[in-house]
């Protein structure tokens, strides 16, 4: 049986052990998608049933009359799609606006913002018109300045959003932020983007799977892809533990849970990084008022190693951050202490709100810090989408719709900015790329201190 070439310890990819997330604990029980049993022939095969794969399958089936075959190593939404913080908003790239302008020009920055707006609107439409009960919360997302220098830059950032995204942002002082219902020690102001909203990521993924299946997609869980090859005739062969798939077209939608040899072209072109999330017990009304945190809007700060947080519908606090370069029992224990320390430093009135859930998952970066949607190497009828840099709820859904149009030969009129078509370069010494993360965390941590 072929070995998958992955860069984290096996625990990160263990589909049998519960994730331990709040979403997992509160999801209603549903029948599992059955494993593939025997050989199959498909017009389009999709590897991965996260947002990218499920959105691709849904749009291929619903909009183009295809019957895509989707395989997932666990169950739909098991990876990042089912365990993220549920932030549906602007995002997809880690590269700043000024760097995008230097590399691609102002027009492509505008096109990328247009894509981000469409991505948020697409998720909103799927949840409403598709009947997905994803616990969508109030519109708007806060970006909070974590130091005085970041606060001074807020008006310039807001002006850039007005100029290139066509979005009017409200710049707020620290006092105004408190009046908005979000107070924390060390916040120096912020701005409010009107587009974003919070949702339950697990229920959203489950809803996408249901819609895709109803539209005609065939989904198999507990079916890991072990190898994928292009045949001389131009078809693709996917080997699984329980059968072989022969497909005319191929979509690889594994994102941060990819393998460097599935296919070989992916080697070093993606960088999974670990993100950790805690969820507290429900807050009392007194705790919310004492801390000054009553808003239901999603929020994040301006750190390079950002903190992100939201008040959930049942008054629990979700708080997340980056931090470890592996997922092991020891690193999980260390990170639980560290994330708790960061949380209490920002929200000291909530020091007695115990942590009831702590879990981790992989966020996918690229060397160029921009997402990719396009061809896999020189394979003529194979495509992939990945590298959403923590903004995958909206951008992965949007990328799936783009990939569906490309695979069907009838691309959507939605913008596909040239920066998303830029083939990601491989990271040097790809087998060692995870081991460079501690140095990167130290570097960006120092920058976040303002040194």
C-alpha positions as CSV (number, residue, x, y, z in Angstrom):
1,X,0.0,0.0,0.0
2,X,1.5,3.4,-1.0
3,X,2.7,5.7,1.9
4,X,1.4,9.3,2.0
5,X,4.1,11.9,2.5
6,X,2.9,14.3,5.1
7,X,4.8,16.7,7.2
8,X,3.2,16.5,10.6
9,X,3.0,13.6,13.1
10,X,0.4,10.9,12.4
11,X,-1.9,12.3,15.1
12,X,-2.7,15.3,12.9
13,X,-4.3,13.0,10.3
14,X,-5.9,10.5,12.7
15,X,-9.4,10.2,11.4
16,X,-10.5,7.7,14.1
17,X,-9.8,9.9,17.2
18,X,-12.4,12.6,18.0
19,X,-11.3,16.1,17.3
20,X,-12.6,17.3,20.7
21,X,-14.1,20.5,19.2
22,X,-17.2,22.3,20.5
23,X,-18.7,21.9,17.0
24,X,-18.2,18.1,17.1
25,X,-19.8,17.9,20.6
26,X,-22.9,19.9,19.5
27,X,-23.5,18.5,16.0
28,X,-26.6,16.4,15.6
29,X,-26.1,12.7,14.9
30,X,-26.3,11.9,11.2
31,X,-25.7,8.8,9.1
32,X,-22.1,8.4,8.0
33,X,-21.4,8.5,4.3
34,X,-20.4,4.9,3.3
35,X,-16.9,3.9,2.1
36,X,-16.3,3.2,-1.5
37,X,-16.8,-0.5,-2.2
38,X,-15.2,-1.7,-5.5
39,X,-14.1,0.0,-8.6
40,X,-15.8,3.1,-10.1
41,X,-15.8,5.1,-13.3
42,X,-16.5,8.8,-13.0
43,X,-16.7,11.9,-15.2
44,X,-15.2,14.0,-12.4
45,X,-13.5,12.7,-9.2
46,X,-12.9,14.9,-6.3
47,X,-10.4,14.1,-3.5
48,X,-11.5,15.9,-0.3
49,X,-14.9,16.7,1.2
50,X,-14.2,20.0,2.8
51,X,-15.6,23.3,1.6
52,X,-13.6,23.3,-1.6
53,X,-14.5,19.8,-2.6
54,X,-18.1,20.0,-1.5
55,X,-18.7,23.3,-3.2
56,X,-17.1,22.0,-6.4
57,X,-19.4,18.9,-6.2
58,X,-22.5,21.0,-5.5
59,X,-22.0,23.4,-8.4
60,X,-21.0,20.7,-10.8
61,X,-24.1,18.7,-10.0
62,X,-26.6,21.6,-9.6
63,X,-25.4,24.0,-12.3
64,X,-23.8,21.7,-14.9
65,X,-25.8,18.4,-14.5
66,X,-22.7,16.4,-13.7
67,X,-22.5,13.5,-11.2
68,X,-19.1,14.0,-9.5
69,X,-17.7,11.3,-7.3
70,X,-16.3,12.7,-4.0
71,X,-14.0,10.7,-1.6
72,X,-13.0,11.8,1.9
73,X,-10.6,10.1,4.2
74,X,-12.9,10.6,7.2
75,X,-16.4,12.2,6.9
76,X,-17.3,15.4,5.1
77,X,-16.0,18.4,7.0
78,X,-13.6,16.4,9.2
79,X,-10.6,18.6,8.5
80,X,-10.3,22.4,8.7
81,X,-13.8,22.9,7.3
82,X,-15.4,21.3,10.3
83,X,-13.1,22.6,13.0
84,X,-12.4,26.3,12.2
85,X,-13.7,29.3,14.1
86,X,-16.6,29.9,11.8
87,X,-15.5,33.3,10.5
88,X,-17.1,34.0,7.1
89,X,-15.6,37.2,5.9
90,X,-12.9,38.9,3.8
91,X,-9.7,36.8,3.5
92,X,-7.9,34.3,1.5
93,X,-4.4,35.9,1.3
94,X,-1.8,36.8,3.9
95,X,0.0,39.1,1.4
96,X,-0.7,42.8,2.1
97,X,-2.5,45.1,-0.3
98,X,0.7,47.1,-1.1
99,X,2.6,44.0,-1.9
100,X,-0.3,42.8,-4.1
101,X,-0.2,46.1,-6.0
102,X,3.5,45.8,-6.5
103,X,3.3,42.2,-7.8
104,X,0.0,42.3,-9.7
105,X,-1.3,45.9,-10.0
106,X,-4.2,47.8,-8.6
107,X,-6.8,46.3,-11.0
108,X,-6.0,42.8,-9.7
109,X,-6.3,43.9,-6.1
110,X,-9.8,45.3,-7.0
111,X,-10.6,42.0,-8.7
112,X,-9.5,40.1,-5.6
113,X,-11.6,42.2,-3.3
114,X,-14.5,41.7,-5.7
115,X,-14.0,37.9,-5.4
116,X,-13.9,38.2,-1.6
117,X,-17.2,40.1,-1.6
118,X,-18.8,37.5,-3.9
119,X,-17.4,34.7,-1.7
120,X,-19.2,36.0,1.4
121,X,-22.4,36.6,-0.6
122,X,-22.2,33.0,-1.9
123,X,-22.0,31.5,1.6
124,X,-24.9,33.7,2.7
125,X,-26.9,32.6,-0.3
126,X,-26.2,28.9,0.3
127,X,-27.1,29.0,3.9
128,X,-30.4,30.9,3.3
129,X,-31.7,29.5,0.0
130,X,-30.3,26.0,0.7
131,X,-31.8,25.7,4.1
132,X,-28.5,25.2,5.9
133,X,-29.1,25.9,9.6
134,X,-25.6,27.1,10.2
135,X,-26.4,29.5,13.2
136,X,-25.4,32.6,11.2
137,X,-24.8,35.5,13.6
138,X,-25.0,39.3,13.2
139,X,-23.3,40.9,10.1
140,X,-20.0,42.7,10.5
141,X,-16.4,41.9,11.5
142,X,-14.1,43.9,13.7
143,X,-10.4,44.3,13.1
144,X,-8.7,45.5,16.4
145,X,-5.4,47.3,16.7
146,X,-3.2,45.5,19.1
147,X,-0.9,48.4,19.7
148,X,-0.7,52.2,19.2
149,X,1.2,51.9,16.0
150,X,-1.4,49.6,14.5
151,X,-4.1,52.1,15.6
152,X,-2.4,54.9,13.8
153,X,-2.5,52.9,10.6
154,X,-6.2,52.2,10.8
155,X,-7.4,55.2,8.8
156,X,-5.0,54.3,5.9
157,X,-6.3,50.7,6.0
158,X,-9.9,51.9,5.9
159,X,-9.1,54.2,3.0
160,X,-7.6,51.3,1.1
161,X,-10.7,49.3,1.6
162,X,-12.8,52.1,0.3
163,X,-10.6,52.6,-2.7
164,X,-10.0,49.1,-3.8
165,X,-12.9,47.1,-2.3
166,X,-15.6,49.7,-2.5
167,X,-16.3,49.2,1.2
168,X,-16.9,51.9,3.8
169,X,-15.4,51.0,7.1
170,X,-16.1,52.7,10.4
171,X,-12.8,53.5,12.2
172,X,-13.4,53.4,16.0
173,X,-11.4,54.5,19.0
174,X,-10.8,52.2,22.0
175,X,-13.6,54.0,23.8
176,X,-16.0,53.6,20.8
177,X,-15.1,49.9,20.6
178,X,-16.2,49.6,24.2
179,X,-19.5,51.3,23.3
180,X,-19.9,48.8,20.5
181,X,-19.8,46.0,23.1
182,X,-16.2,44.7,22.7
183,X,-13.7,45.7,25.3
184,X,-10.4,44.1,26.0
185,X,-7.1,45.1,27.7
186,X,-4.7,46.2,25.0
187,X,-7.2,47.1,22.3
188,X,-6.2,50.5,20.8
189,X,-9.2,50.9,18.5
190,X,-10.3,49.1,15.4
191,X,-12.6,49.2,12.4
192,X,-15.8,47.6,11.4
193,X,-16.2,45.8,8.0
194,X,-19.9,45.3,7.2
195,X,-19.6,42.1,5.2
196,X,-18.5,39.3,7.5
197,X,-20.5,37.1,9.9
198,X,-20.1,34.1,12.2
199,X,-21.5,30.7,11.6
200,X,-21.3,27.1,12.8
201,X,-18.6,25.6,10.5
202,X,-19.5,22.0,11.1
203,X,-23.2,22.5,10.3
204,X,-22.3,24.5,7.2
205,X,-20.1,21.7,5.9
206,X,-22.8,19.1,6.7
207,X,-25.3,21.3,4.8
208,X,-23.0,21.6,1.8
209,X,-22.7,17.8,1.7
210,X,-26.4,17.4,1.9
211,X,-27.0,19.9,-0.9
212,X,-24.4,18.3,-3.1
213,X,-25.8,14.8,-2.6
214,X,-29.3,16.0,-3.3
215,X,-28.1,17.6,-6.5
216,X,-26.6,14.4,-7.8
217,X,-23.1,14.1,-6.4
218,X,-21.9,10.8,-4.9
219,X,-20.0,11.1,-1.7
220,X,-18.0,8.4,0.0
221,X,-16.5,8.8,3.5
222,X,-13.9,6.7,5.2
223,X,-12.2,6.5,1.7
224,X,-8.7,7.9,1.7
225,X,-6.9,8.4,-1.6
226,X,-3.6,6.5,-1.5
227,X,-2.3,7.5,-4.9
228,X,-3.3,9.3,-8.0
229,X,-1.8,9.0,-11.5
230,X,-2.5,10.3,-14.9
231,X,-2.8,7.5,-17.5
232,X,-1.4,7.7,-21.0
233,X,-4.9,8.2,-22.4
234,X,-5.5,11.2,-20.2
235,X,-7.7,9.7,-17.6
236,X,-6.8,9.6,-13.9
237,X,-6.6,6.6,-11.6
238,X,-7.1,7.0,-7.8
239,X,-6.3,4.1,-5.6
240,X,-8.1,3.7,-2.3
241,X,-8.1,0.9,0.3
242,X,-11.4,-0.5,-1.0
243,X,-11.4,0.3,-4.7
244,X,-10.0,2.1,-7.7
245,X,-11.5,5.1,-9.4
246,X,-11.0,5.9,-13.1
247,X,-12.0,9.5,-13.9
248,X,-11.9,11.7,-17.0
249,X,-11.3,14.8,-14.9
250,X,-9.8,15.3,-11.4
251,X,-10.2,17.9,-8.6
252,X,-7.8,17.7,-5.6
253,X,-9.3,19.6,-2.7
254,X,-7.3,18.5,0.3
255,X,-5.8,21.9,1.2
256,X,-3.8,21.8,4.4
257,X,-4.4,18.1,4.8
258,X,-2.7,17.2,1.5
259,X,0.1,14.8,1.0
260,X,3.3,15.7,-0.9
261,X,2.8,12.8,-3.3
262,X,-0.9,13.1,-3.9
263,X,0.1,14.1,-6.6
264,X,3.8,14.7,-6.7
265,X,3.3,18.2,-8.1
266,X,2.0,19.4,-4.7
267,X,5.3,18.7,-2.9
268,X,6.3,21.8,-1.1
269,X,3.7,24.0,-2.7
270,X,1.5,24.2,0.5
271,X,2.4,24.9,4.1
272,X,0.0,23.7,6.8
273,X,0.3,25.6,10.1
274,X,-1.3,24.7,13.3
275,X,-4.1,26.8,14.8
276,X,-5.6,26.2,18.2
277,X,-9.0,27.1,19.5
278,X,-10.5,27.1,23.0
279,X,-14.2,27.5,23.9
280,X,-15.2,28.5,27.5
281,X,-18.2,27.6,29.5
282,X,-21.2,29.9,28.9
283,X,-20.7,33.4,30.4
284,X,-23.0,34.8,32.9
285,X,-24.7,38.1,32.2
286,X,-22.6,39.7,34.9
287,X,-19.4,38.5,33.3
288,X,-20.4,39.9,30.0
289,X,-21.2,43.3,31.4
290,X,-18.1,43.4,33.6
291,X,-15.8,42.6,30.7
292,X,-17.8,44.9,28.4
293,X,-18.2,42.1,25.8
294,X,-21.8,41.8,24.4
295,X,-21.4,42.0,20.6
296,X,-22.1,38.9,18.5
297,X,-19.8,40.1,15.7
298,X,-16.7,38.2,14.8
299,X,-13.4,39.9,15.7
300,X,-9.6,39.5,15.2
301,X,-6.6,41.7,15.9
302,X,-3.7,43.1,13.8
303,X,-1.0,40.8,15.0
304,X,0.9,38.8,12.5
305,X,0.2,35.8,14.8
306,X,-3.3,37.0,15.2
307,X,-5.8,36.3,17.9
308,X,-9.4,35.7,16.8
309,X,-12.5,35.5,19.0
310,X,-16.3,35.7,19.1
311,X,-19.2,35.3,21.5
312,X,-21.1,32.2,20.5
313,X,-25.0,32.0,20.4
314,X,-25.0,30.2,23.8
315,X,-22.7,32.9,25.4
316,X,-19.5,30.8,25.3
317,X,-16.3,32.6,24.2
318,X,-14.3,31.1,21.3
319,X,-10.7,32.2,21.2
320,X,-8.0,31.1,18.8
321,X,-4.4,31.7,17.8
322,X,-1.4,30.1,16.1
323,X,1.5,28.7,18.1
324,X,2.9,25.2,17.7
325,X,4.8,23.5,14.9
326,X,3.4,20.1,15.5
327,X,0.3,18.4,16.9
328,X,1.3,16.0,19.7
329,X,0.0,15.4,23.2
330,X,2.8,17.5,24.6
331,X,2.3,20.4,22.2
332,X,-1.4,20.4,22.9
333,X,-0.9,20.7,26.7
334,X,1.6,23.5,26.2
335,X,-0.7,25.4,23.9
336,X,-3.7,25.0,26.1
337,X,-1.7,26.8,28.8
338,X,-0.4,29.5,26.4
339,X,-3.7,30.2,24.8
340,X,-5.4,30.5,28.2
341,X,-2.7,33.0,29.2
342,X,-3.3,35.1,26.1
343,X,-7.0,35.0,26.6
344,X,-6.9,36.1,30.2
345,X,-4.5,38.9,29.4
346,X,-6.9,40.3,26.9
347,X,-10.1,39.6,28.9
348,X,-9.2,39.7,32.6
349,X,-12.8,39.8,33.8
350,X,-13.3,36.3,32.3
351,X,-10.5,34.6,34.2
352,X,-13.0,32.3,35.9
353,X,-14.7,31.3,32.7
354,X,-13.2,27.8,32.5
355,X,-12.0,26.2,29.2
356,X,-14.4,23.4,28.3
357,X,-13.1,22.6,24.8
358,X,-9.6,22.8,23.2
359,X,-8.7,21.5,19.7
360,X,-6.3,22.2,16.9
361,X,-6.3,22.0,13.1
362,X,-4.2,22.9,10.0
363,X,-4.5,26.2,8.2
364,X,-3.0,26.2,4.7
365,X,-0.5,28.8,3.5
366,X,1.5,29.1,0.2
367,X,5.0,30.5,-0.3
368,X,3.5,33.5,-2.1
369,X,0.9,34.0,0.7
370,X,-2.0,34.0,-1.9
371,X,-4.6,31.3,-2.7
372,X,-4.4,29.2,-5.8
373,X,-7.1,27.9,-8.1
374,X,-6.0,26.2,-11.3
375,X,-4.3,23.4,-13.1
376,X,-2.2,20.7,-11.4
377,X,1.2,20.9,-13.1
378,X,0.9,19.8,-16.8
379,X,-2.1,17.5,-16.2
380,X,-4.6,18.8,-18.8
381,X,-7.8,17.9,-17.0
382,X,-6.9,18.1,-13.4
383,X,-7.2,21.1,-11.1
384,X,-6.9,22.1,-7.5
385,X,-7.6,24.9,-5.1
386,X,-5.9,25.6,-1.8
387,X,-4.0,28.1,0.4
388,X,-6.8,30.2,2.0
389,X,-4.6,31.5,4.9
390,X,-7.3,31.2,7.5
391,X,-10.1,32.7,5.3
392,X,-11.4,29.5,3.9
393,X,-15.1,29.5,4.9
394,X,-15.9,32.0,2.2
395,X,-12.9,31.7,-0.2
396,X,-12.9,27.9,-0.3
397,X,-16.6,27.9,-1.1
398,X,-16.0,30.4,-3.8
399,X,-13.0,28.5,-5.2
400,X,-15.1,25.4,-5.4
401,X,-17.6,27.2,-7.6
402,X,-14.7,28.4,-9.8
403,X,-13.3,24.9,-10.1
404,X,-16.7,23.5,-11.0
405,X,-16.9,25.9,-13.9
406,X,-13.4,25.2,-15.1
407,X,-14.0,21.4,-14.9
408,X,-17.3,21.8,-16.8
409,X,-15.6,23.9,-19.5
410,X,-18.1,26.7,-18.8
411,X,-16.4,29.0,-16.3
412,X,-18.4,31.3,-14.2
413,X,-18.4,35.0,-14.9
414,X,-17.3,35.6,-11.3
415,X,-13.8,37.1,-11.1
416,X,-10.8,34.8,-11.0
417,X,-8.1,37.3,-10.2
418,X,-4.7,36.7,-11.9
419,X,-3.1,36.4,-8.5
420,X,-5.2,33.3,-7.8
421,X,-4.0,31.8,-11.1
422,X,-0.3,32.3,-10.2
423,X,1.0,28.8,-9.7
424,X,2.5,28.5,-6.3
425,X,6.3,28.0,-6.1
426,X,7.6,25.2,-4.1
427,X,9.1,26.0,-0.7
428,X,12.9,25.1,-0.6
429,X,13.8,21.9,1.2
430,X,10.1,21.0,1.4
431,X,10.5,18.0,3.8
432,X,11.9,20.5,6.4
433,X,9.4,23.3,6.0
434,X,7.5,22.5,9.2
435,X,10.8,22.8,11.2
436,X,11.2,26.4,10.1
437,X,8.0,27.5,11.8
438,X,9.4,28.0,15.4
439,X,11.9,30.6,14.0
440,X,9.1,32.3,12.0
441,X,6.9,32.4,15.1
442,X,9.7,34.0,17.0
443,X,10.3,36.6,14.3
444,X,6.7,37.6,13.9
445,X,6.1,37.5,17.7
446,X,8.9,40.1,18.1
447,X,7.3,42.2,15.3
448,X,4.0,42.0,17.1
449,X,5.6,43.5,20.2
450,X,6.5,46.5,18.1
451,X,10.3,46.0,18.3
